Amino acid sequence: MLKTQKFVASICFLFFISSPSLAAVETNISDYEALMAFKSDLVLESDNILSTNWSSTTHFCSWFGVRCLNERITGLQLPGLALQGTVSSNIGNMTQLVALDLSHNKLEGVFPSELGFLQQLRILNITRNSLHGSIPANLSKCQKLEQLDFSYNFIAGSIPEELGLLTNLKYLST
């Protein structure tokens, strides 16, 4: 009987450490934490879809507007949701982000320089918000950027020269 209990305990332990869902949560805790920080910097009405859908009871890859590949966030597409608040600097921790669309919202504050950490980013659309300040020069580190839209915000200064290094950039609107 003791051998059977040890065998069952060993099988349960192996199942626990090899479970893909548990491994995904552990390896992608930074993506989850970045999303939660992003949400905490927003002022959401109780009927806003992010208030109800972005919940710890479901995996973040199934949340509204979140796209994942191999359990990593590759897209955050939240246009036209009347989001209010600021864009969290923690957004720079979503290192596999390819597309970020926060257009047509009511976001305020500065353009986070942490956007420059998103080296996989191809599309950045934050048009029609109330963001202010200068365009972060370190966006030039996002060498895969193809589309960059800052239009209808309160941009100060000129377009940083460093953005000229973005050889894949096909569309730029300020």
NORKABEL-V230122 format. One record per pair of residues at least 6 apart in sequence whose ideal C-beta (glycine too) atoms are under 8 Angstrom apart, sorted by the first residue. I is the first residue (numbers start at 1). J is the second residue. D is the distance in Angstrom with one decimal. If there is no record, write none. Layout:
# NORKABEL-V230122
I/J/D  I/J/D
This chain:
# NORKABEL-V230122
16/22/6.9  21/59/7.3  24/59/7.5  24/71/4.0  25/32/7.2  25/59/7.7  27/71/7.1  28/60/7.9  28/71/5.4  28/72/6.1  28/73/7.9  30/93/5.1  30/94/8.0  30/95/7.8  31/60/6.7  31/72/6.2  31/73/4.7  31/93/7.3  31/94/5.7  31/96/7.8  32/60/5.2  33/90/7.1  33/93/7.1  34/73/7.8  34/88/7.5  34/90/4.5  34/91/6.3  34/92/7.9  34/93/4.1  34/94/5.0  35/54/7.1  35/60/5.6  35/63/7.4  35/66/7.0  35/73/7.2  35/76/8.0  35/94/7.7  37/88/4.7  37/90/3.7  38/76/7.9  38/87/7.5  38/88/4.5  38/90/6.3  38/91/5.9  39/50/6.2  39/54/5.7  40/88/7.4  41/85/5.0  41/86/4.9  41/87/7.2  41/88/4.3  42/50/7.1  42/83/5.5  42/84/6.5  42/85/3.9  43/84/4.3  43/85/4.9  44/50/5.6  44/51/4.7  44/83/7.4  44/84/7.7  45/51/7.0  45/82/7.7  48/81/6.6  48/82/7.3  48/83/7.7  49/64/5.0  49/81/6.9  50/64/6.8  50/65/7.8  50/78/7.5  50/81/7.1  50/83/7.5  53/63/5.7  53/64/4.4  54/60/7.6  54/63/4.9  54/64/7.2  60/66/6.0  60/68/7.7  60/73/7.4  61/67/8.0  61/68/3.7  61/71/6.3  61/73/7.5  64/78/8.0  65/75/8.0  65/76/6.3  65/77/5.0  65/78/4.4  65/81/7.9  66/73/6.1  66/75/7.0  66/76/6.2  67/73/7.2  67/74/5.4  67/75/3.2  67/76/7.6  67/77/6.9  67/99/7.4  68/74/6.1  68/75/7.9  69/96/7.4  72/96/4.1  73/94/4.9  73/96/6.2  73/97/6.0  74/96/5.5  74/97/6.4  74/98/4.7  74/99/7.1  74/120/7.6  75/97/7.2  75/98/6.2  75/99/4.4  75/100/7.7  76/91/7.8  76/94/7.0  76/97/6.4  76/99/7.3  76/100/5.3  76/101/7.3  76/102/7.6  77/99/6.3  77/100/7.8  77/101/4.5  78/101/6.7  78/102/5.7  78/105/7.2  79/101/5.1  79/102/7.1  79/103/4.5  79/104/5.1  79/105/7.3  79/125/7.4  80/103/7.3  80/104/4.2  80/105/7.1  81/105/6.1  82/105/6.4  82/106/6.0  83/102/7.1  83/105/4.1  83/106/6.5  83/107/6.0  84/105/7.5  84/106/4.6  84/107/7.1  84/108/7.5  85/107/6.5  85/108/7.1  85/109/7.9  86/107/6.6  86/108/6.1  86/109/3.6  87/102/6.7  87/107/5.8  87/109/6.5  87/111/7.5  87/112/5.4  87/126/7.5  87/131/7.2  88/112/7.3  89/112/4.7  89/113/7.8  89/114/4.6  90/114/7.5  91/97/7.7  91/100/7.4  91/112/6.3  91/114/6.2  91/115/6.9  91/118/7.7  92/112/6.9  92/114/2.9  92/115/6.5  92/116/7.4  92/117/3.7  92/118/6.4  93/114/7.9  93/117/7.6  94/118/6.9  95/117/6.8  95/118/6.9  95/119/7.2  95/120/7.0  96/120/5.5  97/118/5.0  97/120/6.2  97/121/5.8  98/120/5.3  98/121/6.4  98/122/5.2  98/123/7.1  98/144/7.9  99/121/7.6  99/122/6.4  99/123/4.3  100/115/7.9  100/118/7.3  100/121/6.6  100/123/6.9  100/124/5.3  100/125/7.1  100/126/7.6  101/123/6.9  101/125/4.5  101/126/8.0  102/125/7.2  102/126/5.0  102/129/6.9  103/125/4.7  103/126/6.2  103/127/4.6  103/128/5.7  103/129/7.4  103/149/7.1  104/127/7.1  104/128/4.6  104/129/7.9  105/128/7.5  105/129/5.4  106/129/6.7  106/130/6.5  107/126/7.3  107/129/4.2  107/130/6.6  107/131/6.0  108/129/7.4  108/130/4.8  108/131/6.7  108/132/7.7  109/131/6.4  109/132/7.4  110/131/6.8  110/132/6.3  110/133/3.9  111/126/7.6  111/131/5.6  111/133/5.6  111/134/7.3  111/135/6.3  111/136/5.6  111/150/7.4  112/136/7.4  113/136/4.4  113/138/5.8  115/121/7.5  115/124/6.9  115/136/5.9  115/138/7.8  115/139/6.0  115/142/7.4  116/136/5.6  116/137/8.0  116/138/3.1  116/139/5.3  116/140/7.5  116/141/4.8  116/142/6.5  117/141/7.5  118/142/5.7  119/141/6.2  119/142/6.0  119/143/6.8  119/144/7.1  120/144/6.2  121/142/4.6  121/144/6.4  121/145/5.8  122/144/5.1  122/145/6.3  122/146/4.9  122/147/7.1  122/168/7.7  123/145/7.9  123/146/6.5  123/147/4.7  124/139/7.7  124/142/7.7  124/145/6.6  124/147/7.0  124/148/5.2  124/149/7.1  125/147/6.8  125/149/4.6  126/149/7.0  126/150/6.1  126/153/6.9  127/149/4.6  127/150/6.8  127/151/4.6  127/152/5.3  127/153/7.3  127/173/7.0  128/151/7.4  128/152/4.4  128/153/7.7  129/152/7.5  129/153/5.6  130/153/6.8  130/154/6.6  131/150/7.7  131/153/4.4  131/154/6.8  132/153/6.8  132/154/3.9  132/155/7.5  132/156/6.7  133/154/7.8  133/155/7.5  133/156/5.7  134/155/7.0  134/156/5.2  134/157/4.4  134/160/7.5  135/150/6.1  135/155/6.4  135/157/7.7  135/159/6.2  135/160/5.9  135/163/7.3  135/174/7.1  136/160/7.6  137/160/3.9  137/161/7.9  137/162/4.6  137/163/7.6  138/162/7.5  139/145/6.9  139/148/7.3  139/160/7.6  139/162/7.6  139/163/6.3  139/166/7.7  140/160/7.2  140/162/3.7  140/163/5.7  140/164/8.0  140/165/4.7  140/166/6.2  142/166/7.2  143/165/7.7  143/166/6.7  143/167/7.4  143/168/6.9  144/168/5.8  145/166/5.1  145/168/6.3  145/169/5.5  146/168/5.2  146/169/6.3  146/170/5.1  146/171/7.1  147/169/7.7  147/170/6.6  147/171/4.4  148/163/7.6  148/166/7.8  148/169/6.4  148/171/6.9  148/172/5.0  148/173/7.4  149/171/7.1  149/172/7.7  149/173/4.6  150/173/6.8  150/174/5.0  151/173/4.4  151/174/6.1  155/174/5.7  159/172/7.5  159/174/6.2  163/169/7.2  163/172/7.3
